[in-house]
Amino acid sequence: MTTKNTDNTANFGVDRDALAAHVDTAFDRIVSELSTLVAIPGIAWESFDAAQLDRSAEAVAALVREAGMENVEILRVPTASGAMGGPAIVANRPAQAGKPTILLYAHHDVQPPGDEALWNTSPFVATEIDGRLYGRGAADDKAGIMVHIAALRAVLDSVENFGLGVTFFLEGEEEAGSPSFRQFLETHRDRLAADVIVVADSSNWKVGVPALTTSLRGMVGGEVEIRVLDHAVHSGMFGGPLLDAPTVAARLIATFHDEAGNVAIKGLVSNELATVDYPEAEFRKDSSVLDSVTLAGTGNLADRLWNKPALSIIGMDIPSVAVSSNTLIPSTRFKLSLRMAPGQDPQAATEAVRAHIMSQNLGGAEVSFVSDENGQSFSTDTSAPAAQASLWALGEAWGVPAVETGIGGSIPFISDLLEVFPEAQILVTGVEDPDSRAHSANESLHLGDFRHAILAESLLMARLNNYGL
């Protein structure tokens, strides 16, 4: 348990009480502002109203200006295809001499609501129930935006001689894959350069326990197509000597895992690095897996989630049951998603998947594999000054030590940040918890942890202001 230390040196000259008092006093206003942002359905997908995304950007820019940032602009750059990227808010507050600069990242675009019948509340009406705020974007990632804004207000109000450089980069296309992200970094490199980058788009260990995300799995995606016939034929007339394409695909898919459920593709990195335990009962509750289902893989559950590969079939082209007929299907296509362990090279993983597919005996069926996406993994040097400062701030804000966690998912654009700003120290933080249900119906934010996250970021900025890196 972390307790407040009255030794000014141990607290890095930071007045925790003053910052906490500011956050407490302003909290109702902060939640109200977040609720206003939730009401704007800014979705970066082509099938949704682009005017709402622009409206979202304008609303965020207004809050950033009011918070005390300078040179606030809404900027766009083209994607690789030539289409214009989503609206991003960039703002700067220059560092005083000798002070470092911190870049605060979040995104204002959100996932589509999906089937609104699955929601218990209206997805774009922020609704507080039992200490949680429900609504699309309430957690992912408009809460991240409000953490940045509220923390800046706190330090400007409570920290004497605040001269830390602060840059806001609040993008508007993350849920659409950030197609213009790398070009945006290259175009605005000078304005975005920083010593520390905070990516507020992750999750805490659980309600009441903060986390610093210290690793992310990388990702490889691709499509496999299998053909066994020139055209469809009657399953009664020709079935027996011939296996249909979906059956051959199933035989291939079955080779991706061993009997225990471990990924069985040679050449993929698999690590055992977790320093915490993820109790199976908690995982089952968090994931909603059926009680009867045996968990896949071997070893520490946290390692299986963070440090070992995972392969899923996320789509398949095959006639639905409603339109099925007694026909041997000539060809089928499926999409696989591979999450790679930290330290795995995406190209090497892609070639390992390709080699595995092409080495299988599928009875002469025509098989092709086309890789369509990849992203680097990420790991943090927790001994670095920024990581140590963040762990301290999280512990001070929550009152319990922060957990160093991995995340099974991927944030591919972090590799772009590392490549464009190789000297920057990157911190991945967040406001979500295992029940936030980001991307799903009934997305929500735990308001107590939201308050703690604001305080933690204000403590981090105050410490960097006073002591640097």
Disulfide bonds with the S-S distance in Angstrom:
none
